[in-house]
Amino acid sequence: MPASVKEQFTEKEINPLASLDEWEDAVLERYPEPDTPAKPKDEYRNYDDPSRDTIREFYRLNHTHQTFDFVQEKRAEYLKFDKKQMPVWEAFNFLNQLVDDSDPDTDLDQFQHLLQTSEAIRADGHPDWMVLTGLMHDMGKVLCLFGEPQWAVVGDTFPVGCSYSDKIVYPEYFKNNPDYNKPEFNTSLGVYKQGCGLRNVDMSWGHDEYVYQMMKDHIPEEGLYMLRYHSFYAWHREGEYSYLLDDHDHKMLKWVTLFNPYDLYSKNPTPPDWKQLKGYYEDLVAKYLPETIKF
């Protein structure tokens, strides 16, 4: 992928969604809470007549440009973590720059959403490292603040370097991807080996991989799987890519599925009371994380 890849996109392509909240709302429509039939099942995953044209455009761009080479380029660019360094709490303020003031549906900033997720986890009595995982899980969205288009930050993730599952949202758009017809990539295993394990598989680039790499030395393995694969719906919701999994992946799947409802269904229009929560979260962050985070 040429170094000037961003220059190839029009303004519409760089900003296909009105806000990141729009994509998150679309995820809720695709993956409703199993025990809450808010509307007939056949009205979800209605890709022939989507409620927002921007969602279709988002995935057209995502599936077209998330190539194997693009992922390697972004890993090389961002996993050096040489863009910024700041105290943890300042990093949350940095993340809050993603708030879209034109969004009529929510007044909550990114940090308040993270607090709602972590508070829901804490209320159910899960370990404190999982509460911290909830607090940090969207920190990777700061990629948008470094100039990355939304299709390279959010969206369902999937393996690159092998054939695409038809259970991935809008699979028809993969025909536009340069890797689609490359012989080394268009088999089920592609560049990988049977049972190689997800840790040896390159996923489409986005905030999941970025925050995993950011946190990989600080929280338990179960939490790292939650961070790295919480958008890999083709695996943890659809049961795809079993031929790439190893025993460890099968063991970790329960943790990813445990986490996802807290991310998807913890939104509430009432913001958490930070004055009451501040002491707990300051102690929690100090227990697991260094004073500063590198981006």
Secondary structure as the mmCIF struct_conf table of DSSP 4:
data_model
#
loop_
_struct_conf.conf_type_id
_struct_conf.id
_struct_conf.beg_label_comp_id
_struct_conf.beg_label_asym_id
_struct_conf.beg_label_seq_id
_struct_conf.end_label_comp_id
_struct_conf.end_label_asym_id
_struct_conf.end_label_seq_id
TURN_TY1_P TURN_TY1_P1 ALA A 3 SER A 4
HELX_RH_3T_P HELX_RH_3T_P1 VAL A 5 GLN A 8
BEND BEND1 PHE A 9 PHE A 9
HELX_RH_AL_P HELX_RH_AL_P1 GLU A 11 ILE A 14
BEND BEND2 LEU A 17 ALA A 18
HELX_RH_AL_P HELX_RH_AL_P2 LEU A 20 ARG A 30
BEND BEND3 TYR A 31 TYR A 31
TURN_TY1_P TURN_TY1_P2 PRO A 34 ASP A 35
BEND BEND4 LYS A 39 LYS A 39
HELX_RH_3T_P HELX_RH_3T_P2 LYS A 41 GLU A 43
TURN_TY1_P TURN_TY1_P3 TYR A 44 ARG A 45
BEND BEND5 ASP A 48 ASP A 49
BEND BEND6 SER A 51 SER A 51
HELX_RH_AL_P HELX_RH_AL_P3 ASP A 53 HIS A 65
HELX_RH_AL_P HELX_RH_AL_P4 PHE A 68 TYR A 78
TURN_TY1_P TURN_TY1_P4 LEU A 79 LYS A 80
BEND BEND7 LYS A 83 LYS A 83
STRN STRN1 GLN A 85 PRO A 87
HELX_RH_AL_P HELX_RH_AL_P5 VAL A 88 LEU A 95
HELX_RH_3T_P HELX_RH_3T_P3 ASN A 96 LEU A 98
TURN_TY1_P TURN_TY1_P5 ASP A 101 SER A 102
BEND BEND8 PRO A 104 ASP A 105
HELX_RH_AL_P HELX_RH_AL_P6 GLN A 110 ALA A 123
TURN_TY1_P TURN_TY1_P6 ASP A 124 GLY A 125
HELX_RH_AL_P HELX_RH_AL_P7 ASP A 128 MET A 136
TURN_TY1_P TURN_TY1_P7 HIS A 137 ASP A 138
HELX_RH_3T_P HELX_RH_3T_P4 MET A 139 PHE A 146
TURN_TY1_P TURN_TY1_P8 GLY A 147 GLY A 147
HELX_RH_3T_P HELX_RH_3T_P5 GLN A 150 ALA A 152
TURN_TY1_P TURN_TY1_P9 VAL A 153 VAL A 153
BEND BEND9 VAL A 154 GLY A 155
STRN STRN2 PRO A 159 PRO A 159
BEND BEND10 VAL A 160 CYS A 162
HELX_LH_PP_P HELX_LH_PP_P1 SER A 163 SER A 165
TURN_TY1_P TURN_TY1_P10 ASP A 166 LYS A 167
BEND BEND11 ILE A 168 TYR A 170
HELX_RH_3T_P HELX_RH_3T_P6 PRO A 171 ASN A 176
BEND BEND12 ASN A 177 ASN A 177
TURN_TY1_P TURN_TY1_P11 PRO A 178 ASN A 181
TURN_TY1_P TURN_TY1_P12 PRO A 183 PHE A 185
BEND BEND13 ASN A 186 LEU A 189
TURN_TY1_P TURN_TY1_P13 GLY A 190 VAL A 191
BEND BEND14 TYR A 192 TYR A 192
TURN_TY1_P TURN_TY1_P14 GLN A 194 GLY A 195
HELX_RH_3T_P HELX_RH_3T_P7 LEU A 198 ASN A 200
BEND BEND15 VAL A 201 VAL A 201
HELX_LH_PP_P HELX_LH_PP_P2 ASP A 202 ASP A 202
STRN STRN3 MET A 203 MET A 203
HELX_LH_PP_P HELX_LH_PP_P3 SER A 204 TRP A 205
BEND BEND16 GLY A 206 GLY A 206
HELX_RH_AL_P HELX_RH_AL_P8 HIS A 207 MET A 215
TURN_TY1_P TURN_TY1_P15 LYS A 216 HIS A 218
BEND BEND17 ILE A 219 ILE A 219
HELX_RH_AL_P HELX_RH_AL_P9 GLU A 221 TYR A 229
TURN_TY1_P TURN_TY1_P16 HIS A 230 SER A 231
HELX_RH_AL_P HELX_RH_AL_P10 TYR A 233 HIS A 236
TURN_TY1_P TURN_TY1_P17 ARG A 237 GLU A 238
HELX_RH_3T_P HELX_RH_3T_P8 SER A 242 LEU A 244
HELX_RH_AL_P HELX_RH_AL_P11 ASP A 247 TYR A 265
BEND BEND18 PRO A 269 THR A 270
HELX_LH_PP_P HELX_LH_PP_P4 PRO A 271 PRO A 272
HELX_RH_AL_P HELX_RH_AL_P12 TRP A 274 TYR A 288
BEND BEND19 LEU A 289 LEU A 289
BEND BEND20 GLU A 291 GLU A 291
STRN STRN4 THR A 292 LYS A 294
#
